[in-house]
């Protein structure tokens, strides 16, 4: 018997007796529904004893676990082991359809009331309440902002209604059809079409390629109440379902709630077995596919199939899997080294083997190249693949990967007591879906250390070879914007040449040591205070560097680090709007003493980061480290400031990113409006517009050096630290590194000349064009609002955003079925004086733009004409209040206040006052806020239609 707590519950009337005499529960269970195999029974792995596994007499399984990170919150999942594989040819899309109906009316909750009930409890629809359908499963997800027993009971009640009490009202079904067809239309992108073609080529005739969860338009449109009910009755069965509850709970109480809510769930339909996803033929070979789309990068995939290995989750098999992982990572590390070389033969390459359900496994060698360079890329990747299989690996390569794995396991073990609800929920799902035993991180680390010394190049190759399917006479697939010269024959000829040509021996990496450990005498502390409201410790060094610290135990053994350096996009000008565009790729150039590849080896097994980002007014490096690596992290930050590499590898990555961006710039309606809105709203101000591709390609690292060099040397620095660390040791680490640098500017520059941001006075609608599917369109309205300096006004706009989202969801989605998910965003700038925007947007059928416009503007006008209804205000306000209440339940939440605690101290008082301010906002105030900004006549309208098309009322929409 496993040490996991396994329980069985009877209905509430017998609950006390069952809990008092546990053995009688197992007797009752065995008489009514046989105990399922939890995958822990036949394994020698010791499960985490905190997981409580149980099964009701009707067959429903459940997993319950008490956990306190984040505190006073909970996660709930309802897993139905049925998905699109369970559909017949005439039922394609039904599993996904029923997922939608799960929130759309039941015997005890009328249509619309499920979502409203959750929102009144602080559970925001979409963010906290959602569901997904896959080939094998349907998963309902609820994130509870509080773990109050009554809220847990409400959540369980909603899931019980979805599981066994749906009504399938005919009118509701007709409305939901439009939403599902809208979702299907929105998902019809170049990525989805490429994926469908890829699956059809690699797995011809397999059931899963013909049962995509989104279904077919014909079967979805033809679905009726009885059709859906039949599928639901067949698949939504207690013996085909499982519940997961993780959070700040008493497991015994939650078990009682589960029994009370789900104990009477029964299904009269006989159990059915899920059809096989196959057939998948391991002998399939020698075929070639060429798929073209202008938005796709150039990529060649080499593949072969093998039988599914079906290995049970045991200690021995976990060791084998780890050794395989080491092997794949070494090969992919070699690929990365080539991709980051001075003259890279390809953009990226990878080798992998993945299970295809429980029907097969597929080994893939994938290589992505610059346009027209596929042959060179394929020869190089294939050569490295052959070299690995013929010559094996070195002990140094094995040790590098073991160091990375050991580090990850050590971090997990250190943070074991503060694993999040989401992490533990994922472990429970892995047990249910993948039959993976939920072991404790400490035991994972102990098992690794017990055999790590025995992992050698030979054992790694043996484990890898047992899984890797030989790529003999493979399936070859090309994707890209332009057909390969010579077509399919040239692709296969190149592969055969690569597999037959001579091989050069691999070049082992050279040993080196990290060159950046001394930065001069440690800096002196000249200021050290504790902020009184939240206890944030603020330190100032003699050279001007500022350090803000908040010690928490929310993530044991982990420390979040954020360094802000003065500058950011404030350095961009109208004359040179791309001055800082290359900053995000700067790390690919490494450091002066170490190139990017060498740093990968030197830092293997360490928890550090040094990737720059260019924010609106600062350059930023964010990382998650450990107390033991904190000094190294600050050494790396100091080196990034004093000796950045500026190597050509960074420029090469920038050019690759540029090519991909411009290839996809007009591929979808969302891409078009995202990339053109700044230009339109600013009347073409170059700082907020996207220049031509040639301008990006003209940028050089020398230009970047000149643009940011002064800021690297002299710019003000503010550092935020949040997590589990010793404050005095952290001060010492900063003093020895960043605090030891020459004096810097003490304050962030004002950049007054760059604080203005124009908003167009031209309110005519703009018609933009995309190159996607002919039935796709997007409608967007943007209003100018204000910046965030008036905090009550900022919060009113935040609450108004949530109100408008609910109203649009009910108007567009539920009443008209016009869009899958309408977008609403209120953005009040912290940087640009007086600037803010309020935007509503919807992806719609290109033939119904007029209906969508009428509905969207009508919803806005109603908000201007009358106060927000009290129930809608409650449903918008409660999730916002819960979000504010939980903001400091994670280190990431704390960092939002710690990072600039000295330069923006007002943010702390604003944060603390926000709940009372939000609570006090009235419906009349929101109406007045809407009236101040959301005059329909003052909106800038964007209409994005297919290339060559125009809205029906074209005369009022000038081309842009």
TIROFI-155673 format. One record per residue (C-alpha): x, y, z. Coordinates in steps of 0.02 Angstrom, whole numbers, padded with zeros to 5 digits, always signed. Layout:
// residues N
XYZ;...
// end
This chain:
// residues 960
+00000+00000+00000;+00072+00170-00049;+00104+00302+00084;-00005+00427-00009;-00164+00454+00090;-00299+00364-00010;-00478+00386+00045;-00651+00342-00013;-00805+00442+00030;-00987+00393+00041;-01132+00517+00030;-01147+00643+00171;-01271+00542+00274;-01137+00410+00307;-00988+00527+00306;-00954+00533+00492;-00958+00344+00506;-00845+00326+00356;-00715+00446+00422;-00720+00363+00593;-00695+00188+00526;-00592+00208+00368;-00584+00024+00325;-00773+00018+00303;-00753+00152+00169;-00638+00041+00068;-00760-00103+00088;-00904+00003+00028;-00800+00067-00115;-00747-00104-00175;-00927-00159-00174;-00987-00014-00279;-00842+00042-00390;-00672-00042-00400;-00525+00061-00336;-00430+00131-00482;-00245+00106-00510;-00166+00273-00464;+00000+00231-00550;+00078+00236-00376;+00033+00056-00336;+00155-00031-00453;+00295+00095-00433;+00441+00095-00314;+00437+00285-00307;+00381+00358-00141;+00238+00480-00173;+00227+00647-00084;+00124+00598+00069;+00034+00766+00075;-00071+00719-00077;-00237+00643-00025;-00304+00527-00159;-00483+00467-00151;-00628+00394-00247;-00814+00408-00220;-00926+00256-00236;-00987+00320-00405;-00808+00309-00471;-00761+00494-00463;-00577+00512-00416;-00509+00661-00323;-00342+00731-00267;-00336+00853-00122;-00183+00940-00051;-00161+01072+00081;-00038+01209+00033;-00007+01390+00081;+00077+01471-00069;-00003+01589-00111;-00082+01602+00060;-00272+01594+00078;-00300+01549-00105;-00344+01389-00196;-00345+01302-00366;-00482+01183-00423;-00485+01073-00578;-00618+00959-00650;-00541+00837-00774;-00654+00742-00893;-00558+00604-00979;-00643+00636-01145;-00593+00748-01288;-00601+00758-01476;-00538+00579-01496;-00705+00522-01424;-00802+00604-01564;-00875+00514-01714;-00858+00589-01887;-01025+00678-01862;-00977+00741-01689;-00818+00834-01733;-00805+00983-01617;-00934+00920-01492;-00811+00898-01347;-00758+01080-01366;-00940+01133-01389;-00988+01052-01224;-00840+01135-01138;-00920+01301-01190;-01091+01245-01131;-01015+01200-00962;-01028+01383-00911;-01191+01412-01004;-01341+01354-00906;-01388+01206-00799;-01535+01140-00700;-01493+01249-00550;-01401+01395-00631;-01487+01482-00777;-01388+01537-00930;-01270+01678-00883;-01284+01647-00696;-01133+01530-00683;-01010+01662-00737;-01099+01797-00637;-01095+01690-00480;-00908+01664-00497;-00874+01848-00530;-00973+01900-00376;-00855+01787-00278;-00703+01876-00352;-00666+01745-00486;-00640+01838-00649;-00701+01747-00803;-00559+01709-00922;-00418+01747-00801;-00478+01640-00655;-00615+01533-00733;-00587+01445-00898;-00582+01278-00984;-00486+01190-01122;-00519+01041-01234;-00383+00928-01302;-00386+00766-01399;-00395+00663-01239;-00466+00775-01104;-00578+00920-01058;-00514+01024-00913;-00612+01153-00813;-00501+01273-00714;-00546+01385-00568;-00424+01493-00471;-00500+01552-00308;-00436+01719-00241;-00486+01663-00067;-00499+01489+00005;-00655+01522+00107;-00756+01360+00127;-00911+01444+00055;-00818+01500-00102;-00745+01326-00123;-00920+01256-00107;-00986+01378-00237;-00846+01328-00355;-00880+01143-00329;-01065+01174-00358;-01030+01259-00524;-00919+01114-00580;-01049+00988-00523;-01178+01077-00630;-01062+01069-00780;-01026+00886-00748;-01200+00819-00730;-01340+00948-00742;-01322+01044-00905;-01486+01088-00991;-01431+01113-01173;-01560+01247-01207;-01587+01264-01394;-01574+01454-01399;-01416+01451-01293;-01341+01322-01412;-01376+01431-01562;-01291+01579-01478;-01142+01474-01427;-01122+01408-01605;-01081+01583-01663;-00952+01604-01526;-00868+01439-01569;-00867+01478-01754;-00793+01648-01709;-00658+01561-01608;-00626+01445-01754;-00611+01593-01871;-00490+01686-01755;-00380+01533-01739;-00366+01513-01928;-00191+01586-01938;-00033+01542-02033;+00028+01448-01878;-00129+01341-01866;-00133+01302-02052;+00050+01253-02045;+00019+01141-01895;-00127+01053-01980;-00024+01019-02136;+00121+00958-02030;+00012+00833-01935;-00071+00771-02093;+00098+00739-02174;+00182+00655-02026;+00031+00552-01970;-00077+00514-02124;-00239+00426-02082;-00217+00441-01894;-00379+00478-01803;-00307+00622-01702;-00262+00721-01859;-00445+00712-01911;-00512+00755-01738;-00442+00926-01701;-00528+00994-01544;-00596+01147-01636;-00697+01030-01746;-00771+01063-01917;-00882+01211-01958;-01014+01094-02031;-01034+00981-01880;-01030+01126-01757;-01161+01221-01857;-01271+01067-01867;-01263+01020-01683;-01430+01010-01594;-01478+00989-01411;-01501+00802-01421;-01339+00777-01518;-01238+00868-01386;-01331+00787-01243;-01293+00614-01313;-01106+00650-01320;-01110+00730-01148;-01203+00584-01070;-01082+00461-01148;-00924+00548-01090;-00964+00654-00936;-00971+00511-00813;-00909+00507-00633;-00801+00355-00671;-00723+00455-00814;-00685+00611-00712;-00572+00676-00575;-00567+00828-00460;-00414+00918-00396;-00418+01043-00252;-00256+01123-00192;-00241+01271-00076;-00255+01341+00099;-00382+01210+00149;-00420+01072+00273;-00416+00915+00163;-00543+00823+00269;-00668+00966+00254;-00643+00976+00067;-00670+00789+00052;-00836+00811+00138;-00882+00951+00018;-00836+00843-00131;-00941+00700-00066;-01088+00815-00033;-01082+00895-00205;-01032+00748-00314;-01091+00596-00219;-01258+00588-00311;-01184+00610-00485;-01231+00461-00591;-01231+00421-00776;-01352+00295-00853;-01246+00276-01010;-01128+00127-01018;-00942+00161-01005;-00847+00170-01169;-00662+00159-01207;-00577+00307-01290;-00533+00264-01470;-00350+00248-01519;-00271+00407-01589;-00186+00305-01725;-00147+00213-01829;+00033+00274-01840;+00143+00168-01951;+00325+00151-01894;+00368+00095-02070;+00313+00260-02147;+00466+00328-02236;+00537+00412-02389;+00404+00546-02412;+00431+00732-02435;+00318+00882-02408;+00341+01065-02456;+00226+01192-02371;+00235+01376-02413;+00171+01530-02324;+00251+01703-02328;+00240+01719-02139;+00336+01561-02098;+00522+01549-02063;+00621+01428-02170;+00630+01260-02082;+00670+01080-02128;+00608+00936-02018;+00678+00760-02030;+00570+00629-01942;+00539+00444-01913;+00414+00353-01804;+00439+00209-01683;+00332+00108-01564;+00274+00185-01400;+00390+00121-01264;+00260+00126-01124;+00384+00139-00981;+00310+00140-00806;+00359+00280-00689;+00491+00196-00581;+00656+00249-00506;+00753+00150-00637;+00655+00226-00779;+00675+00401-00710;+00863+00375-00712;+00855+00316-00891;+00747+00464-00939;+00870+00582-00856;+01015+00505-00951;+00917+00526-01113;+00884+00706-01066;+01070+00733-01043;+01101+00660-01216;+00973+00768-01305;+01034+00923-01213;+01214+00892-01264;+01166+00877-01447;+01058+01033-01436;+01198+01123-01343;+01311+01086-01490;+01178+01154-01607;+01167+01312-01501;+01356+01333-01509;+01348+01327-01699;+01200+01447-01706;+01296+01573-01598;+01461+01556-01692;+01538+01698-01792;+01470+01627-01955;+01319+01523-01903;+01260+01393-02030;+01081+01402-01964;+00970+01504-01850;+00931+01359-01734;+00919+01170-01733;+00854+01036-01615;+00844+00849-01592;+00701+00771-01494;+00596+00617-01470;+00417+00636-01409;+00275+00516-01373;+00126+00530-01488;-00009+00492-01358;+00015+00308-01315;+00018+00257-01498;+00196+00293-01555;+00350+00399-01530;+00429+00517-01657;+00609+00572-01672;+00636+00740-01756;+00788+00835-01815;+00731+01013-01851;+00837+01152-01924;+00786+01332-01957;+00883+01437-02082;+00893+01608-02159;+00791+01625-02318;+00867+01520-02457;+01001+01443-02343;+00911+01281-02303;+01040+01168-02387;+01188+01238-02290;+01086+01227-02130;+01032+01048-02160;+01209+00989-02200;+01277+01067-02041;+01139+01002-01926;+01142+00828-02000;+01331+00823-01983;+01321+00865-01798;+01185+00735-01774;+01294+00601-01857;+01447+00656-01758;+01355+00636-01594;+01292+00462-01636;+01457+00400-01706;+01581+00480-01584;+01475+00500-01429;+01497+00632-01296;+01634+00692-01181;+01631+00683-00993;+01644+00873-00988;+01484+00887-01090;+01396+00764-00976;+01456+00856-00821;+01392+01023-00888;+01217+00954-00910;+01221+00864-00743;+01268+01028-00660;+01116+01113-00739;+01000+00971-00686;+01074+00964-00510;+01048+01149-00491;+00866+01138-00544;+00835+00995-00421;+00923+01088-00280;+00818+01242-00310;+00659+01137-00312;+00707+01051-00150;+00749+01216-00065;+00581+01286-00118;+00484+01128-00077;+00386+01206+00066;+00334+01353-00041;+00281+01263-00199;+00135+01355-00275;-00042+01291-00290;-00021+01294-00479;+00137+01186-00469;+00054+01057-00358;-00102+01057-00467;+00009+01020-00616;+00086+00874-00520;-00087+00806-00484;-00136+00822-00667;+00024+00730-00717;-00030+00585-00608;-00201+00579-00688;-00151+00612-00868;+00026+00542-00882;+00031+00418-00737;+00178+00510-00661;+00199+00485-00474;+00196+00652-00378;+00360+00636-00285;+00431+00764-00164;+00573+00876-00229;+00687+00819-00087;+00670+00637-00142;+00700+00685-00323;+00865+00767-00274;+00916+00620-00164;+00886+00495-00305;+00987+00602-00425;+01135+00615-00307;+01131+00427-00279;+01171+00390-00462;+01241+00551-00535;+01422+00492-00516;+01379+00340-00621;+01315+00441-00769;+01447+00430-00904;+01454+00465-01091;+01426+00278-01117;+01270+00266-01008;+01200+00424-01088;+01225+00356-01263;+01150+00188-01217;+00993+00271-01145;+00979+00389-01293;+00998+00251-01423;+00860+00150-01341;+00734+00288-01376;+00801+00380-01529;+00720+00317-01690;+00855+00304-01826;+00825+00435-01960;+00846+00313-02104;+00753+00357-02265;+00658+00487-02163;+00505+00593-02187;+00564+00765-02243;+00459+00921-02227;+00503+01096-02285;+00412+01253-02232;+00449+01431-02282;+00404+01581-02386;+00490+01521-02545;+00500+01347-02618;+00670+01263-02604;+00771+01265-02763;+00755+01095-02844;+00600+01053-02743;+00573+00890-02649;+00710+00800-02744;+00840+00928-02690;+00786+00912-02508;+00811+00724-02508;+00973+00735-02606;+01042+00858-02477;+00995+00741-02335;+01076+00592-02420;+01233+00695-02453;+01239+00748-02271;+01224+00570-02209;+01359+00503-02326;+01491+00640-02321;+01651+00639-02216;+01643+00699-02037;+01765+00815-01952;+01799+00778-01768;+01710+00889-01643;+01806+01028-01559;+01794+01021-01370;+01759+01183-01278;+01908+01265-01195;+01917+01275-01007;+01903+01449-00934;+01860+01537-00772;+01743+01684-00746;+01844+01842-00773;+01738+01967-00675;+01765+01951-00489;+01857+02112-00443;+01786+02287-00467;+01890+02386-00343;+01871+02427-00159;+01695+02393-00093;+01580+02543-00099;+01530+02631+00061;+01350+02639+00122;+01297+02820+00148;+01112+02791+00181;+01016+02646+00260;+00833+02665+00310;+00676+02560+00322;+00521+02623+00233;+00386+02622+00371;+00231+02564+00278;+00289+02398+00204;+00459+02376+00285;+00561+02396+00126;+00743+02428+00169;+00824+02563+00062;+01013+02581+00047;+01118+02710-00045;+01302+02688-00088;+01430+02826-00100;+01442+02807-00289;+01254+02842-00308;+01193+02663-00330;+01028+02629-00241;+00972+02461-00168;+00796+02417-00109;+00765+02254-00015;+00616+02156+00048;+00647+01990+00131;+00506+01862+00114;+00483+01676+00136;+00359+01661-00007;+00484+01568-00118;+00610+01476-00010;+00787+01480-00076;+00748+01604-00215;+00787+01788-00238;+00715+01903-00371;+00835+02035-00435;+00794+02185-00542;+00917+02319-00595;+00855+02478-00678;+00979+02588-00770;+00934+02764-00824;+00890+02787-01009;+00780+02660-01094;+00673+02722-01236;+00694+02899-01174;+00853+02895-01279;+00753+02866-01439;+00723+03024-01538;+00621+03077-01688;+00782+03082-01788;+00839+02910-01728;+00689+02812-01661;+00789+02648-01663;+00934+02705-01553;+00896+02571-01422;+00816+02440-01534;+00965+02321-01520;+00970+02321-01330;+00865+02160-01310;+00995+02058-01409;+01148+02132-01323;+01173+01977-01214;+01204+01871-01369;+01368+01966-01385;+01423+01901-01216;+01549+02000-01115;+01717+02069-01165;+01811+01919-01093;+01683+01784-01135;+01576+01756-01286;+01396+01697-01266;+01439+01513-01287;+01579+01517-01159;+01464+01602-01035;+01338+01462-01058;+01470+01338-01002;+01543+01446-00863;+01371+01480-00788;+01303+01304-00807;+01221+01252-00645;+01215+01430-00578;+01060+01537-00556;+01098+01701-00641;+01036+01808-00785;+01095+01959-00883;+00970+01993-01023;+00937+02177-01053;+00767+02251-01093;+00732+02429-01149;+00582+02495-01051;+00504+02665-01073;+00627+02758-00961;+00755+02630-00902;+00859+02485-00962;+00818+02335-00855;+00893+02166-00810;+00780+02046-00715;+00836+01879-00645;+00791+01746-00518;+00940+01685-00418;+00978+01599-00253;+01062+01660-00094;+01216+01558-00141;+01228+01636-00314;+01185+01814-00264;+01366+01876-00270;+01391+01798-00442;+01231+01880-00501;+01294+02051-00451;+01464+02015-00528;+01374+01976-00690;+01271+02136-00679;+01426+02240-00650;+01514+02156-00796;+01363+02188-00908;+01381+02373-00868;+01570+02389-00879;+01617+02267-01018;+01473+02214-01134;+01530+02107-01279;+01456+02199-01430;+01501+02045-01536;+01433+02011-01709;+01327+01868-01640;+01212+01999-01564;+01195+02087-01731;+01159+01922-01818;+01020+01884-01694;+00948+02058-01720;+00941+02030-01909;+00858+01860-01883;+00728+01936-01769;+00699+02076-01894;+00667+01954-02036;+00541+01856-01933;+00452+02012-01872;+00427+02088-02045;+00375+01921-02121;+00231+01913-01994;+00193+02098-01979;+00033+02088-02082;-00007+01903-02062;-00158+01927-01948;-00278+02070-01906;-00207+02079-01730;-00029+02094-01795;-00078+02235-01912;-00166+02343-01782;-00032+02307-01651;+00104+02366-01769;+00012+02515-01847;-00084+02589-01700;+00062+02687-01629;+00093+02772-01796;-00089+02817-01821;-00121+02880-01644;+00037+02987-01642;+00012+03062-01815;+00166+02972-01875;+00285+03022-01735;+00437+02912-01775;+00462+02868-01591;+00296+02775-01588;+00296+02710-01767;+00383+02560-01843;+00512+02613-01972;+00541+02516-02134;+00637+02353-02126;+00787+02437-02207;+00804+02552-02057;+00817+02403-01940;+00945+02318-02051;+01051+02476-02055;+01076+02474-01866;+01249+02422-01803;+01324+02376-01636;+01441+02523-01648;+01290+02638-01658;+01218+02552-01505;+01382+02572-01412;+01380+02759-01446;+01196+02773-01400;+01203+02686-01230;+01386+02696-01182;+01365+02851-01076;+01217+02775-00983;+01314+02613-00950;+01456+02715-00876;+01364+02856-00788;+01177+02821-00781;+01084+02810-00616;+01055+02633-00551;+00920+02567-00436;+00915+02384-00384;+00770+02286-00312;+00792+02125-00211;+00645+02019-00152;+00652+01846-00076;+00739+01729+00043;+00910+01809+00076;+01019+01885+00210;+01008+02075+00194;+01182+02114+00260;+01262+01987+00143;+01163+02062-00001;+01227+02236+00043;+01404+02167+00046;+01380+02086-00125;+01320+02250-00200;+01459+02347-00114;+01590+02231-00193;+01518+02248-00368;+01400+02386-00422;+01439+02489-00269;+01626+02480-00311;+01606+02562-00481;+01655+02744-00510;+01528+02876-00456;+01369+02884-00556;+01224+03004-00574;+01124+02999-00414;+00952+03023-00493;+00863+02967-00649;+00864+03103-00780;+00699+03196-00810;+00705+03188-01002;+00576+03328-01004;+00594+03349-01192;+00540+03168-01220;+00394+03160-01099;+00266+03223-01222;+00169+03100-01328;+00048+03164-01461;-00126+03097-01489;-00201+03127-01659;-00339+03254-01682;-00395+03162-01839;-00543+03057-01782;-00583+02983-01953;-00586+02793-01959;-00434+02705-02030;-00445+02552-02142;-00294+02438-02130;-00264+02274-02222;-00202+02105-02168;-00143+01953-02267;-00233+01820-02168;-00396+01726-02196;-00527+01813-02303;-00663+01804-02170;-00561+01886-02031;-00579+02067-01979;-00540+02170-01825;-00630+02322-01758;-00546+02434-01629;-00590+02600-01546;-00462+02701-01449;-00496+02855-01343;-00371+02972-01263;-00381+02977-01074;-00246+03038-00953;-00088+02985-00863;-00084+02896-00696;-00040+03043-00582;-00218+03062-00517;-00228+02896-00426;-00416+02894-00392;-00446+02932-00577;-00324+02795-00624;-00422+02671-00519;-00588+02729-00589;-00522+02694-00764;-00457+02523-00706;-00629+02479-00638;-00714+02550-00792;-00606+02434-00899;-00675+02284-00805;-00854+02348-00818;-00837+02373-01006;-00760+02200-01026;-00912+02120-00942;-01033+02224-01044;-00945+02187-01208;-00932+02003-01165;-01119+01994-01138;-01160+02103-01288;-01040+02041-01421;-01006+01865-01363;-01165+01806-01281;-01298+01905-01374;-01224+01920-01549;-01094+01781-01550;-00986+01907-01641;-00817+01878-01565;-00726+01747-01465;-00649+01863-01335;-00671+02053-01344;-00523+02154-01283;-00530+02303-01166;-00380+02399-01101;-00360+02556-00997;-00180+02617-01000;-00128+02770-00902;+00054+02814-00935;+00181+02832-00795;+00303+02910-00917;+00215+03023-01043;+00134+03176-00967;-00054+03181-00984;-00057+03027-01095;-00170+02877-01080;-00284+02773-01189;-00442+02671-01170;-00464+02538-01304;-00598+02413-01349;-00569+02286-01487;-00650+02134-01563;-00600+02010-01697;-00756+01985-01802;-00825+01909-01960;-00772+02020-02106;-00951+02016-02168;-01023+02084-02003;-00914+02232-01962;-01065+02348-01961;-01158+02242-01834;-01006+02237-01722;-00981+02426-01733;-01163+02457-01687;-01153+02338-01540;-00987+02402-01472;-01030+02586-01482;-01205+02550-01419;-01133+02468-01264;-01022+02620-01234;-01167+02741-01258;-01270+02649-01128;-01130+02673-01002;-01132+02859-01039;-01322+02872-01025;-01354+02779-00863;-01260+02719-00708;-01179+02549-00712;-01303+02415-00652;-01264+02364-00474;-01236+02180-00515;-01113+02218-00655;-01020+02339-00541;-01010+02203-00407;-00945+02076-00535;-00812+02200-00594;-00762+02268-00423;-00746+02106-00324;-00611+02024-00434;-00514+02189-00434;-00520+02198-00245;-00464+02017-00231;-00322+02053-00352;-00265+02200-00246;-00280+02097-00087;-00172+01959-00162;-00044+02073-00247;+00089+02040-00114;+00063+01852-00105;+00209+01824-00226;+00384+01892-00241;+00341+01957-00414;+00202+02060-00337;+00320+02132-00208;+00446+02178-00342;+00319+02296-00420;+00341+02405-00266;+00521+02368-00219;+00608+02398-00386;+00589+02588-00382;+00553+02615-00197;+00677+02760-00186;+00643+02846-00352;+00454+02816-00345;+00411+02807-00159;+00235+02871-00192;+00190+02703-00269;+00184+02623-00097;+00054+02741-00024;-00046+02731-00185;-00048+02541-00174;-00102+02538+00007;-00243+02662-00023;-00309+02574-00178;-00431+02449-00096;-00525+02584-00001;-00528+02695-00155;-00596+02555-00265;-00724+02507-00134;-00789+02685-00129;-00812+02710-00317;-00996+02727-00359;-01094+02685-00515;-01123+02871-00543;-00937+02906-00534;-00903+02773-00665;-01038+02847-00775;-00955+03017-00758;-00784+02941-00796;-00853+02860-00953;-00932+03026-01003;-00765+03117-00980;-00671+03006-01100;-00778+02884-01201;-00876+02998-01316;-00904+02886-01469;-00872+03035-01581;-00697+03057-01510;-00637+02880-01535;-00506+02834-01664;-00579+02687-01759;-00471+02552-01838;-00549+02432-01963;-00433+02291-02015;-00496+02193-02166;-00421+02066-02285;-00302+02128-02417;-00402+02191-02566;-00562+02209-02467;-00649+02357-02384;-00792+02377-02260;-00966+02391-02334;-00973+02575-02286;-00806+02611-02369;-00844+02792-02409;-00831+02839-02225;-00671+02743-02196;-00520+02814-02288;-00381+02694-02334;-00224+02707-02228;
// end
